[in-house]
Amino acid sequence: MISRDFGGICFADSPCVGPWAEFQLVDLGLYTLFLMNSVQNSGSCCSALAEAMYVDGDVLVEAGTTLDLNGFNLYYTGSLNAPPCPGQAFPGGCPTQITPTLYGDFNADCQITSREMGMLQRIIDGIDPYDPLFDLDCDAVITAGVEMVRFQENMKAQPPCAGAMAALGTAGGPLMQSERAELAAATAETMSTQDLAGFASGLETTAG
């Protein structure tokens, strides 16, 4: 284990997840490989929280071998080359395929939205408690000068996976009227005049 378990959410521009390039499990005969977490590696923000294995590539489990996740999660971005799962080769559950995204896409839907900006602002303002998912650099502090700056940059650019998700028709739809009203009220309540001006400027830049 080398990374905090963010439920499969992987920000490609954050050091909080350190993925392996690949994972290969060759024939071990009668032996079973168990995932273990004997050392905490996820930094000061998350030392007491569960860790997981992230693989930015393929997972290979040869026929005749056994991989027991042992209560942990293994996430991968490529393909799973292995015997059927669920099955005897995976007594502790199956690896999970994920799509990397950018910081700010806190629900991993390949969109960075004003609703997510409001969530981040509430943490910065101390309204909501610290959440390690929002901690870009894993320093146990969430600030406007680091996290909000990166959020605004990524909101303008949007995650690389956004185009593919839109083509598949899986990107989120427009907000309902009640949701827009709720978002507007929360934004006005939690954001400073300067932040509101920057937010509006970002909308104008990305419109159309």
Protein Blocks (a to p, Z undefined) as FASTA:
>chain_A
ZZdcehhpacfkbckbccdfbdcdddehjaccddddfbccebjklmmpccddddebdddd
dehiacdekhpacddfbbcdddddddfklmnopadddddddehianonopacfklmmmmm
mmmnomaccdfklmmnonopacfklmmmmmmmmmmnopaklmmmmmnopaccdddfklmm
mmmmmmmmmpcfklmmmmmmmmmmmgZZ
